[in-house]
Structures are given as C-alpha cells and as structure tokens.
Amino acid sequence: MSNSSQPINKDLILRENLALQRTILANQTTLLAFLRTSMYFLVAGLSIKNLLNVPGHIYYQVVFYLIAIAVLIFGVINYFRHKKKIIQSEIHIGNYKLDFENK
C-alpha cells in the first residue's frame, strides 16, 4: 500500500513509462546512427584507392579508417553513458510500480 493518502494518477504513470521507452529507443537509434556514420567512413577509406590515382593515397585511407574507429568508439561510449543516465532517471519516477500493483 502507498504511504501517501492521495490516489495514484494512472495516466501519469503510463505517460512516464512511455516517455522512458521513447528515450530508450532514441538512445538505440543514436547508436545505430553512429554505427552507420562509422561505416560510411570505412567505405570511404576502402574506395579512396580507386578514386585517387596519386601516390600517398594510403595516408588518406588511414585517416578515414581512424575517423571510422573514432566515431564508432565515441558512439558506443555515448550509448552506455546515456543508458546509465536513463537507468538512474527511473529512480526519480518513484516507487510507482509497487503502488500501482497494490491498487
């Protein structure tokens, strides 16, 4: 039973739960966008040899590969950092699950 004497607003609980789910999906979408961008730089590095007929094209390839790796690492770190913040934000919603199940 809830310690407060006020009734639980079930619409508010549903709205908060749905907002949390949207935030989780947005975080996953952002990770996939970083992965896609990383793959674009990887493909650019692979195809630069055919596009440029200059000596030293290997340096351009290495630059594109390094950018691809950096974007991928940043995206993964960003994903887990935001995932941790999302999990911590569930605490601020309160103990609504226990209150909701008891009513």
MOPAC internal coordinates of N, CA, C and O (Angstrom, degrees):
PM7 1SCF
backbone

  N    0.0000 0     0.00 0     0.00 0    0    0    0
  C    1.4364 1     0.00 0     0.00 0    1    0    0
  C    1.5169 1   109.86 1     0.00 0    2    1    0
  O    1.2310 1   121.13 1   -30.29 1    3    2    1
  N    1.2799 1   115.44 1   149.71 1    3    2    1
  C    1.4508 1   121.19 1  -178.78 1    5    3    2
  C    1.5193 1   110.49 1   -76.36 1    6    5    3
  O    1.2310 1   120.92 1   -34.69 1    7    6    5
  N    1.3027 1   115.84 1   145.31 1    7    6    5
  C    1.4580 1   120.79 1   178.64 1    9    7    6
  C    1.5146 1   111.55 1   -76.51 1   10    9    7
  O    1.2310 1   120.08 1   156.45 1   11   10    9
  N    1.3229 1   117.44 1   -23.55 1   11   10    9
  C    1.4614 1   119.75 1  -179.02 1   13   11   10
  C    1.5204 1   109.46 1   -87.44 1   14   13   11
  O    1.2310 1   121.51 1   -24.33 1   15   14   13
  N    1.3241 1   114.72 1   155.67 1   15   14   13
  C    1.4618 1   119.61 1  -178.57 1   17   15   14
  C    1.5128 1   111.69 1   -90.81 1   18   17   15
  O    1.2310 1   120.04 1   174.40 1   19   18   17
  N    1.3322 1   117.53 1    -5.60 1   19   18   17
  C    1.4508 1   120.70 1  -179.07 1   21   19   18
  C    1.5284 1   109.93 1   -82.40 1   22   21   19
  O    1.2310 1   120.30 1   -36.81 1   23   22   21
  N    1.3349 1   117.04 1   143.19 1   23   22   21
  C    1.4679 1   118.96 1   177.21 1   25   23   22
  C    1.5288 1   110.28 1   -70.56 1   26   25   23
  O    1.2310 1   120.99 1   -25.83 1   27   26   25
  N    1.3039 1   115.72 1   154.17 1   27   26   25
  C    1.4616 1   121.40 1  -178.49 1   29   27   26
  C    1.5203 1   108.72 1   -81.75 1   30   29   27
  O    1.2310 1   120.90 1   -47.22 1   31   30   29
  N    1.2952 1   115.89 1   132.78 1   31   30   29
  C    1.4607 1   121.70 1   176.00 1   33   31   30
  C    1.5212 1   107.55 1   -85.06 1   34   33   31
  O    1.2310 1   120.47 1   -78.23 1   35   34   33
  N    1.3248 1   116.71 1   101.77 1   35   34   33
  C    1.4650 1   120.99 1  -175.59 1   37   35   34
  C    1.5235 1   112.06 1   -67.99 1   38   37   35
  O    1.2310 1   120.17 1   150.84 1   39   38   37
  N    1.3459 1   117.28 1   -29.16 1   39   38   37
  C    1.4556 1   119.99 1   177.09 1   41   39   38
  C    1.5233 1   110.80 1   -65.49 1   42   41   39
  O    1.2310 1   120.57 1   140.67 1   43   42   41
  N    1.3257 1   116.51 1   -39.33 1   43   42   41
  C    1.4554 1   121.14 1   178.96 1   45   43   42
  C    1.5289 1   110.54 1   -65.74 1   46   45   43
  O    1.2310 1   120.62 1   140.26 1   47   46   45
  N    1.3209 1   116.41 1   -39.74 1   47   46   45
  C    1.4632 1   120.65 1   178.65 1   49   47   46
  C    1.5325 1   109.80 1   -62.66 1   50   49   47
  O    1.2310 1   120.47 1   133.86 1   51   50   49
  N    1.3301 1   116.70 1   -46.14 1   51   50   49
  C    1.4560 1   121.18 1   179.82 1   53   51   50
  C    1.5249 1   110.50 1   -63.29 1   54   53   51
  O    1.2310 1   120.14 1   136.93 1   55   54   53
  N    1.3143 1   117.35 1   -43.07 1   55   54   53
  C    1.4597 1   121.93 1  -179.73 1   57   55   54
  C    1.5309 1   110.90 1   -62.16 1   58   57   55
  O    1.2310 1   120.14 1   137.37 1   59   58   57
  N    1.3229 1   117.33 1   -42.63 1   59   58   57
  C    1.4634 1   120.73 1   178.98 1   61   59   58
  C    1.5279 1   111.05 1   -67.15 1   62   61   59
  O    1.2310 1   120.51 1   140.68 1   63   62   61
  N    1.3161 1   116.63 1   -39.32 1   63   62   61
  C    1.4625 1   120.57 1   179.40 1   65   63   62
  C    1.5290 1   110.31 1   -65.52 1   66   65   63
  O    1.2310 1   120.47 1   136.87 1   67   66   65
  N    1.3296 1   116.71 1   -43.13 1   67   66   65
  C    1.4654 1   120.07 1   179.37 1   69   67   66
  C    1.5310 1   111.31 1   -67.27 1   70   69   67
  O    1.2310 1   120.42 1   142.45 1   71   70   69
  N    1.3252 1   116.81 1   -37.55 1   71   70   69
  C    1.4657 1   119.80 1   177.16 1   73   71   70
  C    1.5224 1   110.54 1   -63.80 1   74   73   71
  O    1.2310 1   120.45 1   140.96 1   75   74   73
  N    1.3033 1   116.75 1   -39.04 1   75   74   73
  C    1.4584 1   121.12 1   178.06 1   77   75   74
  C    1.5321 1   110.65 1   -64.87 1   78   77   75
  O    1.2310 1   120.31 1   138.52 1   79   78   77
  N    1.3139 1   117.01 1   -41.48 1   79   78   77
  C    1.4673 1   120.39 1   177.72 1   81   79   78
  C    1.5244 1   111.35 1   -64.52 1   82   81   79
  O    1.2310 1   120.09 1   140.01 1   83   82   81
  N    1.3416 1   117.43 1   -39.99 1   83   82   81
  C    1.4695 1   120.66 1   177.18 1   85   83   82
  C    1.5204 1   110.88 1   -63.29 1   86   85   83
  O    1.2310 1   120.26 1   141.81 1   87   86   85
  N    1.3157 1   117.12 1   -38.19 1   87   86   85
  C    1.4548 1   120.91 1   179.14 1   89   87   86
  C    1.5235 1   110.90 1   -66.00 1   90   89   87
  O    1.2310 1   120.50 1   139.52 1   91   90   89
  N    1.3164 1   116.66 1   -40.48 1   91   90   89
  C    1.4722 1   120.69 1   177.43 1   93   91   90
  C    1.5230 1   110.46 1   -63.26 1   94   93   91
  O    1.2310 1   120.35 1   135.83 1   95   94   93
  N    1.3354 1   116.93 1   -44.17 1   95   94   93
  C    1.4608 1   120.35 1   179.20 1   97   95   94
  C    1.5241 1   111.68 1   -65.88 1   98   97   95
  O    1.2310 1   119.93 1   142.78 1   99   98   97
  N    1.3197 1   117.74 1   -37.22 1   99   98   97
  C    1.4674 1   120.86 1   177.34 1  101   99   98
  C    1.5207 1   110.80 1   -64.76 1  102  101   99
  O    1.2310 1   120.43 1   141.18 1  103  102  101
  N    1.3159 1   116.79 1   -38.82 1  103  102  101
  C    1.4712 1   120.64 1   177.85 1  105  103  102
  C    1.5271 1   110.11 1   -63.89 1  106  105  103
  O    1.2310 1   119.97 1   138.09 1  107  106  105
  N    1.3180 1   117.66 1   -41.91 1  107  106  105
  C    1.4637 1   121.12 1   178.60 1  109  107  106
  C    1.5251 1   111.22 1   -66.48 1  110  109  107
  O    1.2310 1   120.51 1   141.11 1  111  110  109
  N    1.3250 1   116.63 1   -38.89 1  111  110  109
  C    1.4655 1   121.31 1   178.11 1  113  111  110
  C    1.5247 1   110.63 1   -63.56 1  114  113  111
  O    1.2310 1   120.86 1   140.19 1  115  114  113
  N    1.3240 1   115.96 1   -39.81 1  115  114  113
  C    1.4587 1   120.10 1   178.54 1  117  115  114
  C    1.5262 1   111.09 1   -64.15 1  118  117  115
  O    1.2310 1   120.28 1   139.53 1  119  118  117
  N    1.3306 1   117.08 1   -40.47 1  119  118  117
  C    1.4669 1   119.93 1   176.73 1  121  119  118
  C    1.5244 1   110.40 1   -60.83 1  122  121  119
  O    1.2310 1   120.27 1   137.02 1  123  122  121
  N    1.3143 1   117.09 1   -42.98 1  123  122  121
  C    1.4644 1   120.10 1   179.59 1  125  123  122
  C    1.5278 1   111.17 1   -65.71 1  126  125  123
  O    1.2310 1   119.70 1   146.13 1  127  126  125
  N    1.3231 1   118.17 1   -33.87 1  127  126  125
  C    1.4621 1   121.05 1   176.91 1  129  127  126
  C    1.5339 1   110.76 1   -66.35 1  130  129  127
  O    1.2310 1   120.59 1   139.11 1  131  130  129
  N    1.3312 1   116.48 1   -40.89 1  131  130  129
  C    1.4705 1   119.15 1   175.71 1  133  131  130
  C    1.5251 1   110.50 1   -63.64 1  134  133  131
  O    1.2310 1   120.12 1   139.86 1  135  134  133
  N    1.3207 1   117.37 1   -40.14 1  135  134  133
  C    1.4604 1   121.21 1   178.53 1  137  135  134
  C    1.5271 1   110.64 1   -63.14 1  138  137  135
  O    1.2310 1   120.31 1   136.38 1  139  138  137
  N    1.3252 1   117.01 1   -43.62 1  139  138  137
  C    1.4612 1   121.36 1   179.08 1  141  139  138
  C    1.5272 1   111.05 1   -62.67 1  142  141  139
  O    1.2310 1   120.30 1   136.02 1  143  142  141
  N    1.3343 1   117.03 1   -43.98 1  143  142  141
  C    1.4620 1   120.75 1   179.22 1  145  143  142
  C    1.5204 1   110.90 1   -63.85 1  146  145  143
  O    1.2310 1   120.75 1   140.11 1  147  146  145
  N    1.3154 1   116.17 1   -39.89 1  147  146  145
  C    1.4571 1   120.42 1   177.24 1  149  147  146
  C    1.5225 1   111.11 1   -61.84 1  150  149  147
  O    1.2310 1   120.75 1   138.64 1  151  150  149
  N    1.3139 1   116.17 1   -41.36 1  151  150  149
  C    1.4693 1   119.94 1   179.09 1  153  151  150
  C    1.5329 1   111.15 1   -66.77 1  154  153  151
  O    1.2310 1   119.83 1   145.50 1  155  154  153
  N    1.3367 1   117.92 1   -34.50 1  155  154  153
  C    1.4670 1   120.45 1   176.24 1  157  155  154
  C    1.5253 1   110.95 1   -61.53 1  158  157  155
  O    1.2310 1   120.50 1   136.16 1  159  158  157
  N    1.3243 1   116.65 1   -43.84 1  159  158  157
  C    1.4621 1   119.30 1   178.27 1  161  159  158
  C    1.5267 1   111.14 1   -67.01 1  162  161  159
  O    1.2310 1   120.20 1   145.07 1  163  162  161
  N    1.3296 1   117.22 1   -34.93 1  163  162  161
  C    1.4558 1   120.69 1   177.21 1  165  163  162
  C    1.5308 1   110.88 1   -64.52 1  166  165  163
  O    1.2310 1   120.49 1   135.65 1  167  166  165
  N    1.3225 1   116.67 1   -44.35 1  167  166  165
  C    1.4630 1   120.96 1   178.14 1  169  167  166
  C    1.5259 1   110.46 1   -65.68 1  170  169  167
  O    1.2310 1   120.42 1   142.16 1  171  170  169
  N    1.3264 1   116.81 1   -37.84 1  171  170  169
  C    1.4657 1   119.67 1   176.95 1  173  171  170
  C    1.5264 1   110.52 1   -62.37 1  174  173  171
  O    1.2310 1   120.80 1   139.56 1  175  174  173
  N    1.3253 1   116.08 1   -40.44 1  175  174  173
  C    1.4618 1   119.56 1   177.80 1  177  175  174
  C    1.5148 1   112.38 1   -65.50 1  178  177  175
  O    1.2310 1   120.83 1   143.26 1  179  178  177
  N    1.3326 1   116.02 1   -36.74 1  179  178  177
  C    1.4626 1   119.38 1   178.91 1  181  179  178
  C    1.5229 1   112.37 1   -70.82 1  182  181  179
  O    1.2310 1   119.96 1   145.40 1  183  182  181
  N    1.3242 1   117.67 1   -34.60 1  183  182  181
  C    1.4648 1   120.19 1  -174.92 1  185  183  182
  C    1.5259 1   113.37 1   -93.85 1  186  185  183
  O    1.2310 1   119.81 1   174.87 1  187  186  185
  N    1.3084 1   117.96 1    -5.13 1  187  186  185
  C    1.4729 1   119.68 1  -177.84 1  189  187  186
  C    1.5247 1   111.60 1   -65.19 1  190  189  187
  O    1.2310 1   120.05 1   151.77 1  191  190  189
  N    1.3158 1   117.51 1   -28.23 1  191  190  189
  C    1.4684 1   121.55 1   179.59 1  193  191  190
  C    1.5286 1   110.62 1   -63.19 1  194  193  191
  O    1.2310 1   120.20 1   140.48 1  195  194  193
  N    1.3173 1   117.23 1   -39.52 1  195  194  193
  C    1.4582 1   120.91 1  -179.16 1  197  195  194
  C    1.5243 1   112.24 1   -78.11 1  198  197  195
  O    1.2310 1   120.35 1   154.63 1  199  198  197
  N    1.3251 1   116.94 1   -25.37 1  199  198  197
  C    1.4603 1   120.05 1  -177.86 1  201  199  198
  C    1.5223 1   112.43 1   -83.45 1  202  201  199
  O    1.2310 1   120.62 1   143.07 1  203  202  201
  N    1.3088 1   116.42 1   -36.93 1  203  202  201
  C    1.4669 1   120.19 1  -178.24 1  205  203  202
  C    1.5237 1   110.08 1  -108.60 1  206  205  203
  O    1.2310 1   121.56 1   -54.65 1  207  206  205
  N    1.3045 1   114.62 1   125.35 1  207  206  205
  C    1.4605 1   119.97 1   176.67 1  209  207  206
  C    1.5199 1   110.09 1  -104.79 1  210  209  207
  O    1.2310 1   120.85 1  -134.66 1  211  210  209
  N    1.3144 1   115.97 1    45.34 1  211  210  209
  C    1.4716 1   120.42 1   179.58 1  213  211  210
  C    1.5133 1   108.39 1  -112.78 1  214  213  211
  O    1.2310 1   120.42 1   -30.82 1  215  214  213
  N    1.3066 1   116.80 1   149.18 1  215  214  213
  C    1.4672 1   117.83 1   173.89 1  217  215  214
  C    1.5322 1   109.54 1   -68.07 1  218  217  215
  O    1.2310 1   121.00 1   -37.13 1  219  218  217
  N    1.2780 1   115.69 1   142.87 1  219  218  217
  C    1.4537 1   119.93 1  -179.82 1  221  219  218
  C    1.5182 1   112.96 1    93.25 1  222  221  219
  O    1.2310 1   120.40 1  -166.68 1  223  222  221
  N    1.3292 1   116.85 1    13.32 1  223  222  221
  C    1.4662 1   119.28 1   178.52 1  225  223  222
  C    1.5295 1   111.40 1   -65.88 1  226  225  223
  O    1.2310 1   120.79 1   162.19 1  227  226  225
  N    1.3216 1   116.10 1   -17.81 1  227  226  225
  C    1.4695 1   119.95 1   178.61 1  229  227  226
  C    1.5230 1   111.13 1   -62.96 1  230  229  227
  O    1.2310 1   120.35 1   150.28 1  231  230  229
  N    1.3431 1   116.94 1   -29.72 1  231  230  229
  C    1.4614 1   120.03 1   178.51 1  233  231  230
  C    1.5342 1   110.85 1   -67.90 1  234  233  231
  O    1.2310 1   121.21 1   140.79 1  235  234  233
  N    1.3341 1   115.29 1   -39.21 1  235  234  233
  C    1.4552 1   118.94 1   177.20 1  237  235  234
  C    1.5297 1   110.67 1   -65.05 1  238  237  235
  O    1.2310 1   120.95 1   139.56 1  239  238  237
  N    1.3185 1   115.79 1   -40.44 1  239  238  237
  C    1.4676 1   119.44 1   177.56 1  241  239  238
  C    1.5182 1   111.02 1   -60.51 1  242  241  239
  O    1.2310 1   120.52 1   134.65 1  243  242  241
  N    1.3125 1   116.62 1   -45.35 1  243  242  241
  C    1.4619 1   120.63 1  -179.51 1  245  243  242
  C    1.5245 1   110.47 1   -62.51 1  246  245  243
  O    1.2310 1   120.24 1   140.08 1  247  246  245
  N    1.3260 1   117.15 1   -39.92 1  247  246  245
  C    1.4663 1   120.43 1   178.47 1  249  247  246
  C    1.5206 1   110.36 1   -61.84 1  250  249  247
  O    1.2310 1   120.36 1   134.32 1  251  250  249
  N    1.3232 1   116.91 1   -45.68 1  251  250  249
  C    1.4685 1   119.87 1   179.18 1  253  251  250
  C    1.5277 1   111.29 1   -64.69 1  254  253  251
  O    1.2310 1   119.96 1   140.78 1  255  254  253
  N    1.3176 1   117.67 1   -39.22 1  255  254  253
  C    1.4667 1   120.33 1   177.78 1  257  255  254
  C    1.5252 1   111.38 1   -64.11 1  258  257  255
  O    1.2310 1   120.64 1   138.01 1  259  258  257
  N    1.3283 1   116.38 1   -41.99 1  259  258  257
  C    1.4595 1   119.85 1   179.23 1  261  259  258
  C    1.5269 1   111.54 1   -65.75 1  262  261  259
  O    1.2310 1   120.52 1   141.01 1  263  262  261
  N    1.3302 1   116.61 1   -38.99 1  263  262  261
  C    1.4668 1   119.67 1   176.95 1  265  263  262
  C    1.5222 1   109.79 1   -64.23 1  266  265  263
  O    1.2310 1   120.45 1   138.17 1  267  266  265
  N    1.3383 1   116.75 1   -41.83 1  267  266  265
  C    1.4665 1   120.21 1   179.43 1  269  267  266
  C    1.5205 1   111.37 1   -61.34 1  270  269  267
  O    1.2310 1   120.47 1   136.53 1  271  270  269
  N    1.3231 1   116.70 1   -43.47 1  271  270  269
  C    1.4664 1   120.59 1   179.52 1  273  271  270
  C    1.5286 1   110.45 1   -66.43 1  274  273  271
  O    1.2310 1   120.53 1   138.51 1  275  274  273
  N    1.3390 1   116.59 1   -41.49 1  275  274  273
  C    1.4681 1   120.35 1  -179.36 1  277  275  274
  C    1.5323 1   111.15 1   -64.21 1  278  277  275
  O    1.2310 1   120.29 1   137.29 1  279  278  277
  N    1.3248 1   117.05 1   -42.71 1  279  278  277
  C    1.4698 1   120.48 1   179.48 1  281  279  278
  C    1.5223 1   110.17 1   -65.10 1  282  281  279
  O    1.2310 1   120.11 1   139.23 1  283  282  281
  N    1.3169 1   117.40 1   -40.77 1  283  282  281
  C    1.4596 1   120.57 1   179.40 1  285  283  282
  C    1.5284 1   111.19 1   -64.65 1  286  285  283
  O    1.2310 1   120.32 1   134.30 1  287  286  285
  N    1.3118 1   116.99 1   -45.70 1  287  286  285
  C    1.4707 1   120.42 1   180.00 1  289  287  286
  C    1.5276 1   110.32 1   -64.11 1  290  289  287
  O    1.2310 1   120.29 1   135.87 1  291  290  289
  N    1.3335 1   117.06 1   -44.13 1  291  290  289
  C    1.4596 1   119.96 1   178.60 1  293  291  290
  C    1.5324 1   111.10 1   -61.74 1  294  293  291
  O    1.2310 1   120.30 1   139.74 1  295  294  293
  N    1.3367 1   117.04 1   -40.26 1  295  294  293
  C    1.4590 1   120.59 1   179.27 1  297  295  294
  C    1.5165 1   112.67 1   -63.86 1  298  297  295
  O    1.2310 1   120.16 1   138.01 1  299  298  297
  N    1.3201 1   117.31 1   -41.99 1  299  298  297
  C    1.4702 1   121.03 1   179.88 1  301  299  298
  C    1.5307 1   110.44 1   -67.51 1  302  301  299
  O    1.2310 1   120.75 1   136.95 1  303  302  301
  N    1.3380 1   116.17 1   -43.05 1  303  302  301
  C    1.4699 1   119.36 1   177.76 1  305  303  302
  C    1.5216 1   110.31 1   -62.86 1  306  305  303
  O    1.2310 1   120.37 1   136.71 1  307  306  305
  N    1.3206 1   116.89 1   -43.29 1  307  306  305
  C    1.4570 1   122.07 1   178.76 1  309  307  306
  C    1.5315 1   110.89 1   -60.61 1  310  309  307
  O    1.2310 1   120.31 1   138.23 1  311  310  309
  N    1.3263 1   117.01 1   -41.77 1  311  310  309
  C    1.4605 1   121.34 1   179.53 1  313  311  310
  C    1.5262 1   111.42 1   -60.59 1  314  313  311
  O    1.2310 1   120.53 1   129.65 1  315  314  313
  N    1.3247 1   116.60 1   -50.35 1  315  314  313
  C    1.4613 1   119.31 1  -176.79 1  317  315  314
  C    1.5305 1   111.98 1   -70.28 1  318  317  315
  O    1.2310 1   120.14 1   147.31 1  319  318  317
  N    1.3202 1   117.33 1   -32.69 1  319  318  317
  C    1.4707 1   119.98 1   177.04 1  321  319  318
  C    1.5309 1   110.26 1   -64.63 1  322  321  319
  O    1.2310 1   120.66 1   134.99 1  323  322  321
  N    1.3300 1   116.33 1   -45.01 1  323  322  321
  C    1.4594 1   119.34 1   179.19 1  325  323  322
  C    1.5231 1   112.21 1   -71.60 1  326  325  323
  O    1.2310 1   120.46 1   147.72 1  327  326  325
  N    1.3315 1   116.72 1   -32.28 1  327  326  325
  C    1.4546 1   119.35 1   176.65 1  329  327  326
  C    1.5248 1   110.76 1   -62.36 1  330  329  327
  O    1.2310 1   120.93 1   139.97 1  331  330  329
  N    1.3263 1   115.84 1   -40.03 1  331  330  329
  C    1.4690 1   120.54 1   177.89 1  333  331  330
  C    1.5243 1   110.38 1   -63.95 1  334  333  331
  O    1.2310 1   120.24 1   138.58 1  335  334  333
  N    1.3391 1   117.16 1   -41.42 1  335  334  333
  C    1.4647 1   120.63 1   178.22 1  337  335  334
  C    1.5261 1   111.36 1   -65.14 1  338  337  335
  O    1.2310 1   120.36 1   143.16 1  339  338  337
  N    1.3232 1   116.91 1   -36.84 1  339  338  337
  C    1.4646 1   120.29 1   179.01 1  341  339  338
  C    1.5196 1   110.34 1   -65.98 1  342  341  339
  O    1.2310 1   120.59 1   137.00 1  343  342  341
  N    1.3193 1   116.47 1   -43.00 1  343  342  341
  C    1.4738 1   120.04 1   178.78 1  345  343  342
  C    1.5247 1   110.12 1   -63.27 1  346  345  343
  O    1.2310 1   120.37 1   140.44 1  347  346  345
  N    1.3286 1   116.89 1   -39.56 1  347  346  345
  C    1.4586 1   120.18 1   178.35 1  349  347  346
  C    1.5269 1   111.46 1   -67.78 1  350  349  347
  O    1.2310 1   120.03 1   149.27 1  351  350  349
  N    1.3229 1   117.55 1   -30.73 1  351  350  349
  C    1.4647 1   120.06 1  -179.18 1  353  351  350
  C    1.5267 1   111.68 1   -71.93 1  354  353  351
  O    1.2310 1   119.83 1   159.15 1  355  354  353
  N    1.3325 1   117.92 1   -20.85 1  355  354  353
  C    1.4575 1   120.37 1   176.96 1  357  355  354
  C    1.5280 1   110.91 1   -64.34 1  358  357  355
  O    1.2310 1   120.22 1   151.73 1  359  358  357
  N    1.3136 1   117.18 1   -28.27 1  359  358  357
  C    1.4625 1   121.55 1   179.33 1  361  359  358
  C    1.5244 1   110.20 1   -65.14 1  362  361  359
  O    1.2310 1   120.36 1   145.66 1  363  362  361
  N    1.3294 1   116.91 1   -34.34 1  363  362  361
  C    1.4595 1   120.95 1  -176.50 1  365  363  362
  C    1.5233 1   112.18 1   -72.92 1  366  365  363
  O    1.2310 1   120.54 1   161.47 1  367  366  365
  N    1.3051 1   116.58 1   -18.53 1  367  366  365
  C    1.4625 1   119.16 1   178.31 1  369  367  366
  C    1.5138 1   109.30 1   -68.53 1  370  369  367
  O    1.2310 1   120.62 1   149.95 1  371  370  369
  N    1.2766 1   116.42 1   -30.05 1  371  370  369
  C    1.4544 1   120.20 1   177.31 1  373  371  370
  C    1.5091 1   111.12 1   107.60 1  374  373  371
  O    1.2310 1   121.56 1    10.91 1  375  374  373
  N    1.2996 1   114.63 1  -169.09 1  375  374  373
  C    1.4494 1   121.60 1  -178.27 1  377  375  374
  C    1.5254 1   109.52 1   -96.13 1  378  377  375
  O    1.2310 1   121.04 1  -137.29 1  379  378  377
  N    1.3228 1   115.62 1    42.71 1  379  378  377
  C    1.4580 1   120.07 1  -172.96 1  381  379  378
  C    1.5200 1   112.48 1   -66.24 1  382  381  379
  O    1.2310 1   119.48 1   151.49 1  383  382  381
  N    1.3290 1   118.60 1   -28.51 1  383  382  381
  C    1.4628 1   119.98 1  -177.68 1  385  383  382
  C    1.5253 1   110.43 1   -64.45 1  386  385  383
  O    1.2310 1   120.51 1   136.76 1  387  386  385
  N    1.3093 1   116.64 1   -43.24 1  387  386  385
  C    1.4698 1   119.48 1   178.69 1  389  387  386
  C    1.5190 1   110.52 1   -67.67 1  390  389  387
  O    1.2310 1   120.12 1   138.75 1  391  390  389
  N    1.3145 1   117.37 1   -41.25 1  391  390  389
  C    1.4615 1   121.16 1   178.92 1  393  391  390
  C    1.5145 1   111.00 1   -64.16 1  394  393  391
  O    1.2310 1   120.46 1   139.53 1  395  394  393
  N    1.3252 1   116.73 1   -40.47 1  395  394  393
  C    1.4596 1   121.28 1  -176.94 1  397  395  394
  C    1.5273 1   110.93 1   -68.74 1  398  397  395
  O    1.2310 1   120.56 1   139.95 1  399  398  397
  N    1.3345 1   116.53 1   -40.05 1  399  398  397
  C    1.4719 1   119.95 1  -178.13 1  401  399  398
  C    1.5300 1   111.91 1   -69.57 1  402  401  399
  O    1.2310 1   120.11 1   151.53 1  403  402  401
  N    1.3129 1   117.39 1   -28.47 1  403  402  401
  C    1.4737 1   120.62 1  -177.77 1  405  403  402
  C    1.5162 1   112.44 1   -82.29 1  406  405  403
  O    1.2310 1   119.10 1   167.89 1  407  406  405
  N    1.2884 1   119.32 1   -12.11 1  407  406  405
  C    1.4726 1   120.64 1  -177.17 1  409  407  406
  C    1.4896 1   111.55 1   -99.21 1  410  409  407
  O    1.2310 1   120.10 1   180.00 1  411  410  409

